[in-house]
Amino acid sequence: MSKYWSELTKKLVPYVPGEQPKDKKYIKLNTNECPYPPSPKVLEAIKNAANADLRLYPAPECDDLRKTIADFYGIKMEEVYIGNGSDEILAFAFQAFFNPGEKVLFPDITYSFYPVYCELYNIDYETIPLDEDFNVPTQMFLRENGGIIISNPKAPTAKYMSLDEIKTILDYNSEKVVIIDEAYIDFGGESAVGLIKDYPNLLVAQTLSKSRSLAGLRVGLVIGNKELIDGIIRVKNSFNSYTIDRLAMVGAIEAFKDTEYFEDIRQKVINTREWVSKELREMGFVVLDSKANFVFISNDKVDAETIFKSLKEKGILVRYFKKPRIDNFLRVSIGTDEEMREFVAALREII
């Protein structure tokens, strides 16, 4: 701890991403990346954009990309904002809409960046316990609060919350912003984007890191009422006028335009997920119903930490959260069929 750190820096407990060891080649099933490459049209667009124009700043409001996304969803360009990954967008949203002294609500088992943002921006929060099946107790969010954020499908459990449940929360909390974090929505769930026309308090965050194979490009988006989008842009322009670069911009545009490739890739992941889930259940694992590109699993015979360490020794990385209620579960990203066959075979040896 440096003597030069501020008091805030000293007390921060930052988010810890999945490990990226370099000691040998691993099958990486720990960071929810897509196992397939981006669309060839994306790669071609990036190559063509790597030209002399890189000396110029990119368009600060990303209007071409915003329009492409708006056309994809059948909404207005003014209802879309683009950022450097959905994590950055969520950070801006916390600043734009949540106030110190008013408790923000989110589930107790969730994406661990949410409490980090609250600590960073001095925002009070309260966690709402998921039920024993790891479902969101909708009624517990019908109370006074300073805002709500829920991932759907949920991280790290992969479980999905219906649009009717989301509507119930939105109806009650009409005076507060409700953020639905849809990083994994393309793997089986129905997006809440269609609700923004009826709910001016709704923000829907998404990313190109998962279903569009662009984790390395860092592009995220948020969709909502123009008034909310203007608030996020106001915060963004107080930090950085240019959130994504020229290469990311053209790559993201082609990722949304190439719908055939997008549909093919996400369906491959869904099919592999369903096959792996069936295999694991037959082996005696508890596998939570998943609408994401990962599964959340547990075994009664061998504890999760032992399985985690044994898999790593075999060159397979999965995610282990040593936290209350989920310390006997592992989060396993869906890889290629070949990778998942190796994963299943390794599990059979371990258990």
C-alpha positions in Angstrom: 0.0 0.0 0.0 1.6 3.3 -1.1 1.8 6.3 1.1 0.7 8.4 -1.9 -2.6 6.6 -2.3 -5.8 8.5 -1.4 -8.0 7.3 1.4 -10.5 6.1 -1.2 -7.8 4.1 -3.0 -6.7 2.5 0.2 -10.1 1.1 1.1 -11.1 -0.1 -2.4 -11.5 -3.8 -3.0 -11.3 -4.0 -6.9 -13.0 -6.4 -9.2 -10.8 -9.5 -9.9 -11.2 -10.9 -13.4 -10.7 -14.6 -14.3 -7.1 -15.6 -14.2 -5.0 -15.6 -17.4 -1.9 -17.7 -16.5 0.9 -17.9 -19.0 2.9 -20.9 -17.7 1.4 -23.3 -20.3 -1.5 -23.6 -22.8 -4.9 -24.0 -21.2 -8.4 -24.7 -22.3 -9.9 -21.4 -21.1 -13.4 -21.9 -19.7 -13.2 -19.2 -17.0 -13.9 -15.9 -18.7 -17.1 -16.4 -20.7 -15.4 -15.6 -24.0 -16.9 -16.9 -27.2 -15.0 -20.0 -28.5 -15.4 -18.9 -32.1 -13.7 -16.1 -34.0 -15.5 -12.9 -35.1 -17.3 -12.7 -38.4 -14.9 -12.5 -41.4 -16.7 -9.3 -42.3 -15.6 -7.8 -39.0 -12.0 -8.7 -39.6 -12.1 -7.3 -43.1 -13.6 -4.0 -42.0 -10.9 -3.6 -39.3 -8.1 -4.3 -41.8 -9.6 -1.7 -44.2 -9.9 0.8 -41.4 -6.2 0.4 -40.4 -5.2 3.3 -42.6 -4.0 6.9 -42.5 -7.2 8.0 -40.9 -6.0 6.6 -37.5 -4.2 10.0 -37.1 -7.7 11.5 -36.7 -9.9 11.2 -33.6 -12.9 8.9 -34.0 -16.5 10.2 -34.0 -17.1 11.1 -30.3 -20.8 10.1 -30.3 -20.4 6.9 -32.5 -23.4 7.9 -34.6 -22.9 5.3 -37.4 -22.7 2.5 -34.9 -25.6 3.9 -32.8 -27.7 4.0 -36.0 -26.7 0.4 -36.9 -27.8 -0.9 -33.5 -31.0 1.2 -33.5 -31.9 -0.3 -36.9 -31.2 -3.8 -35.5 -33.6 -3.3 -32.6 -36.1 -1.1 -34.4 -35.5 1.9 -32.1 -34.2 5.5 -32.4 -30.5 6.3 -32.6 -31.0 8.7 -29.6 -32.0 5.7 -27.5 -28.5 4.0 -27.9 -25.2 4.9 -26.3 -21.8 3.2 -27.0 -19.0 2.7 -24.6 -15.6 1.0 -24.1 -17.2 -2.3 -22.9 -20.3 -2.6 -20.8 -18.3 -2.3 -17.6 -17.5 1.3 -18.5 -21.1 2.0 -19.4 -22.3 0.6 -16.1 -19.7 2.8 -14.3 -21.1 5.8 -16.0 -24.7 4.8 -15.2 -23.9 4.4 -11.5 -22.7 8.0 -11.5 -25.4 9.3 -13.7 -28.4 7.9 -11.8 -27.5 6.7 -8.3 -27.1 9.1 -5.4 -25.1 8.7 -2.1 -27.4 8.2 0.8 -30.0 6.3 -1.3 -29.6 2.5 -1.2 -29.2 0.8 -4.6 -30.6 -2.7 -4.6 -29.1 -5.8 -6.4 -29.0 -9.5 -5.6 -26.6 -11.0 -3.1 -25.2 -13.3 -5.7 -24.4 -11.2 -8.8 -21.7 -9.7 -11.0 -19.1 -8.6 -8.4 -18.4 -5.3 -10.2 -21.6 -3.8 -8.8 -20.4 -3.4 -5.2 -17.1 -2.2 -6.5 -18.8 0.7 -8.3 -20.8 1.5 -5.2 -17.6 1.7 -3.1 -15.8 3.8 -5.7 -18.6 6.3 -6.1 -19.6 6.3 -2.4 -23.1 4.9 -3.2 -25.0 3.0 -0.5 -26.3 -0.4 -1.5 -28.2 -3.3 -0.1 -28.1 -6.9 -1.4 -31.3 -8.9 -1.8 -30.8 -12.6 -1.1 -31.7 -14.9 -4.0 -34.0 -17.7 -3.0 -32.8 -21.2 -2.4 -33.0 -22.0 -6.1 -31.0 -18.8 -6.9 -34.0 -17.0 -8.4 -34.6 -13.3 -7.9 -37.3 -12.7 -5.3 -39.2 -10.1 -7.3 -41.3 -8.9 -4.3 -38.2 -7.9 -2.4 -37.5 -5.2 -5.0 -40.8 -3.6 -4.5 -39.7 -1.2 -1.8 -38.1 2.2 -1.4 -34.6 2.4 -3.0 -32.2 4.6 -4.9 -32.1 2.4 -8.0 -31.9 -1.2 -9.0 -29.5 -3.3 -11.1 -30.0 -6.9 -12.0 -28.1 -9.1 -14.5 -30.3 -11.2 -16.7 -29.3 -13.9 -17.4 -27.8 -13.7 -14.0 -24.0 -13.8 -13.3 -22.7 -16.2 -12.2 -25.7 -18.5 -11.9 -26.8 -18.3 -15.6 -30.5 -18.3 -14.6 -33.0 -16.2 -16.5 -35.6 -13.8 -15.2 -38.9 -13.4 -17.2 -39.9 -10.1 -18.8 -43.1 -10.2 -16.6 -41.0 -10.2 -13.5 -39.0 -7.3 -14.8 -42.2 -5.4 -15.6 -43.4 -5.9 -12.0 -40.1 -4.3 -10.7 -40.3 -1.5 -13.3 -44.0 -0.7 -12.5 -43.3 -0.3 -8.8 -40.1 1.6 -9.2 -41.2 4.1 -11.8 -39.4 7.0 -10.1 -36.0 5.2 -10.0 -33.7 3.9 -12.7 -33.8 0.1 -13.2 -30.8 -1.3 -15.0 -31.0 -4.7 -16.6 -27.5 -6.0 -17.5 -27.9 -8.3 -20.5 -24.4 -9.4 -21.2 -25.6 -12.9 -21.9 -29.1 -12.3 -23.3 -28.3 -13.7 -26.8 -27.9 -17.3 -25.6 -31.6 -18.0 -25.0 -33.3 -15.2 -23.2 -35.7 -12.5 -24.5 -34.2 -9.0 -24.3 -35.9 -6.2 -22.3 -35.1 -3.7 -25.1 -38.7 -3.9 -26.3 -39.8 -2.5 -22.9 -38.1 0.9 -23.2 -40.9 2.5 -25.1 -43.2 1.9 -22.1 -40.7 2.4 -19.3 -38.7 5.6 -19.3 -36.9 4.4 -16.1 -35.4 1.3 -17.9 -31.8 1.0 -19.0 -30.7 -2.2 -20.8 -26.9 -2.8 -21.0 -25.3 -5.2 -23.5 -21.9 -6.1 -24.8 -20.2 -7.4 -28.0 -17.8 -9.5 -26.0 -19.9 -12.6 -25.8 -22.3 -13.5 -28.6 -20.4 -11.4 -31.2 -16.9 -12.7 -30.3 -15.4 -9.3 -29.7 -14.1 -9.4 -26.1 -10.8 -8.1 -27.4 -12.3 -5.1 -29.1 -14.0 -3.6 -26.0 -17.4 -2.4 -27.2 -20.5 -2.2 -25.0 -23.9 -0.5 -25.4 -26.8 0.7 -23.4 -30.4 1.3 -24.6 -33.0 3.4 -23.0 -35.1 6.6 -23.0 -33.3 9.5 -24.6 -33.3 11.4 -21.3 -31.4 8.5 -19.7 -29.0 8.3 -22.6 -28.3 12.0 -22.4 -27.4 11.6 -18.7 -24.9 8.9 -19.5 -23.3 11.0 -22.3 -23.1 13.9 -19.9 -21.1 11.8 -17.5 -19.0 10.3 -20.3 -18.1 13.7 -21.7 -16.8 14.6 -18.2 -14.3 11.7 -18.4 -13.4 11.1 -22.0 -14.8 12.5 -25.3 -13.8 9.5 -27.3 -14.8 6.1 -25.8 -14.1 3.7 -28.6 -11.6 3.9 -31.5 -12.0 3.8 -35.2 -11.2 0.1 -35.6 -13.6 -0.9 -32.8 -16.3 1.3 -34.5 -16.2 -0.4 -37.9 -15.8 -3.9 -36.4 -18.8 -3.4 -34.2 -20.9 -2.1 -37.1 -20.2 -5.2 -39.2 -20.8 -7.5 -36.2 -24.4 -6.2 -36.0 -24.9 -6.3 -39.8 -23.7 -9.9 -40.2 -26.8 -11.4 -38.6 -26.4 -14.8 -40.4 -23.0 -15.3 -38.7 -24.3 -14.0 -35.4 -27.2 -16.5 -35.4 -24.9 -19.4 -36.4 -22.4 -18.7 -33.6 -24.9 -18.3 -30.8 -26.8 -21.4 -31.8 -23.6 -23.4 -31.8 -22.9 -22.2 -28.2 -26.5 -23.0 -27.2 -26.4 -26.5 -28.7 -23.1 -27.3 -27.0 -24.4 -25.9 -23.7 -27.4 -28.2 -23.8 -25.3 -31.2 -24.6 -22.8 -30.5 -21.8 -25.6 -29.9 -19.3 -27.1 -33.3 -20.1 -23.7 -35.0 -19.8 -23.0 -33.4 -16.4 -26.4 -34.2 -15.0 -25.9 -37.9 -16.0 -22.6 -37.8 -14.1 -24.4 -36.6 -10.9 -23.7 -32.9 -11.2 -26.2 -30.3 -10.2 -26.5 -28.0 -13.3 -28.6 -24.8 -12.9 -30.8 -24.0 -15.9 -28.7 -21.8 -18.1 -29.6 -19.1 -20.7 -26.0 -17.9 -20.9 -22.8 -19.1 -22.5 -21.8 -20.8 -19.3 -23.1 -23.3 -16.8 -23.1 -23.2 -13.0 -22.4 -26.6 -11.6 -21.9 -28.5 -8.3 -21.1 -32.0 -7.2 -22.0 -33.7 -3.9 -19.1 -36.1 -4.0 -16.1 -33.8 -4.7 -16.0 -30.2 -3.5 -15.8 -27.4 -6.0 -12.4 -26.1 -4.9 -10.8 -29.6 -5.3 -12.4 -30.0 -8.8 -11.2 -26.5 -9.7 -7.6 -27.2 -8.7 -7.6 -30.7 -10.4 -8.9 -29.2 -13.6 -6.2 -26.6 -13.6 -3.6 -29.3 -13.2 -5.0 -31.0 -16.3 -4.8 -27.7 -18.2 -8.4 -26.6 -18.0 -9.4 -23.3 -16.4 -12.9 -22.7 -14.9 -14.0 -20.1 -12.4 -14.3 -20.7 -8.7 -15.9 -18.1 -6.4 -15.0 -18.8 -2.8 -18.0 -16.9 -1.5 -21.0 -17.7 0.8 -23.7 -19.8 -0.7 -21.8 -20.6 -3.9 -18.5 -21.9 -2.5 -19.4 -25.4 -3.8 -20.2 -24.3 -7.4 -18.1 -23.7 -10.5 -18.8 -21.5 -13.4 -17.8 -23.1 -16.7 -17.8 -21.2 -19.9 -19.0 -23.0 -23.0 -16.1 -23.8 -25.4 -16.0 -25.6 -28.7 -17.3 -29.2 -28.8 -13.8 -30.5 -28.7 -12.9 -28.4 -25.7 -16.0 -29.5 -23.8 -15.4 -33.2 -24.6 -12.0 -32.8 -23.0 -13.6 -31.0 -20.0 -16.1 -33.8 -19.5 -13.5 -36.4 -19.8 -11.3 -34.7 -17.2 -14.3 -34.4 -14.8 -14.9 -38.1 -15.1 -11.4 -38.8 -14.0 -11.6 -36.4 -11.1 -14.9 -37.7 -9.6 
